[in-house]
Amino acid sequence: METIIENKIPITFTASAVEEIKNLFRNGNYSTNFGLRIGVEGGGCAGFSYILDFDVKKENDDVYYIGEIPLYIDNTQIMYLFNCNIDFKTGLDNRGFVYNNPNAATTCGCGTSFSA
């Protein structure tokens, strides 16, 4: 059974991150069953790596919305992402999505890997 949770996204996004997500979705020619997947996977130099990609809904996903774009988060991974803030930087020294995750015990220098 699909869980759709309106306006209670456990992750926050800055305005620049939302704009970049919308641009990527709009320019990616994704079909209507695609949404943004946010999650974690084992690996990286600190133990976990972030997942941020467009994907189809899977069995364990909770569904949220960023405007019209579905946001898929595997319900077994929420604990690693709860209250995480995602920003998008465009400066010369840093370009891309940046995670401010209060659940991360340590992070590595690359900014895409953490330990819980």
Secondary structure, DSSP 4 states (H G I P E B T S, - for coil): --EE-SS--SSEE-HHHHHHHHHHHHHTT--TTEEEEEEEEEETTTEEEEEEEEEE--TTEEEEEETTEEEEEETTTHHHHTT-EEEEEESSS-EEEEEE-TT-SEE-TTSSEEE-
